[in-house]
């Protein structure tokens, strides 16, 4: 189990260490080196030096290295999944799914590396040629969350490397072990020393303050809460850095009365409960047309009641622990406020006694649109159901949030489904689907859910500049 810093291709001990807990037990499983601002600056130095030769490397060569990265991640999938479950707690099956998803970003971007397109044209006045190309942006700071400790790194690092950049990664304090092992596997696959650097820290604010001012840093790529994203945006503006932000969500899950209710419940379980309900795309508010609201609530409650909660390594577990005690406290506070405000608990409604950080799968009926629980990203296994009769009012309530990452619509009328989807202020919509993430599709949100897109053909260009050359020959 790697616990050191990776700087310039070398694994270094830190001046201090920070504990990593198993959220299923609350016990310490490792002591990881806690990087300092000075370590972050050294990593930026190493990245700046390595980036020059990496950017000059032929796209086909970069592509083959990325392809080898994909293969090495796939070859070590079981090991990585076990590590994710150990430090994050998600069920092992979900962890294996994350590793497959994470690896795919390297295969996808190995193909995109050789397809960075420029253009050449004649100026309208005829005096010169207009040449446009897309060089790499430079050194990228990659700041990732705890909920997908492998995939949130690869979704950023793969396109950054494909475009010719070098990266300095700050993984989440709760889940640094996966990041360190992923980096080692990428090293083994042929990524040159210094192109990938990983510096965990227990003092994220000081780490970022130092790194963001390094002369070679030209971009910040961040996934996390909107609150933290705002702070990083303000600080990045001091140096006019390019930014990519994938921030919070508050996804509506809309069920019309002509929907296949069984299919809608099945999709709801995917949208709400995968990865122990700790995803930014998780269904957060369930708007169900009045005629089928009771049927949907009853069937959803039955499906949630069948979920086995426990240690992610245990057989048959569908929902693991929340990431820490603070997460459990936040979830319970939202549930208790909702029931005090008139919501009724159709299922669950309380934390599970320890050890570990668990919360009961919960379904709340009679929830009022605009209540606190509908305006907050729950990040836990709680499904608030809101009955509606008027479609226009429902869409207004679904859009009544500063977040706009994901949304879900279930209906047998595909025309209505598309029409409603187009009216939702959301960067991604699952129409009769409970899952939408794909490395080949553009991932990102509207409003305060983020800036830019990850994945698809757009993803690699986020890590590029646009350069125009006026040429006369």
Protein Blocks (a to p, Z undefined) as FASTA:
>chain_A
ZZbdceehiacddfbdcddddfknopafbdcddddfklmmmmmmmmmmmmmmmmmpcfkl
mmmmmmmmmmmmmmmmmmmmmmmmmmnopafklmmmmmmmmmmmmmmmmmmmmmcccddd
ddfklpaccddddddfbjcdddddfklmmlmmmmmmmmmmmnopacdddddfklmmlmmm
mmmmmmmnopaghkaccdddfblmlmmmmmmmpmklcbdcddddfklmmmmmmmmmmnop
acdddddddddcdddfkbcfklmmmmmmmmmmgghhpafkbcfbdcddfklmmmmmmmmm
mmmmmpccddfkbghiabdcdfblklmmmmmmmmmmmmmnopacfbgjiacddedjdddd
dddehiaehiaklmccfkpabdcddddfblklmmmmmmmcfbdfbccdddfblklmmmmm
mmpccfbdcehiabfbdfkbccddehjlbgcjeejjklmmmmpccddddddZZ
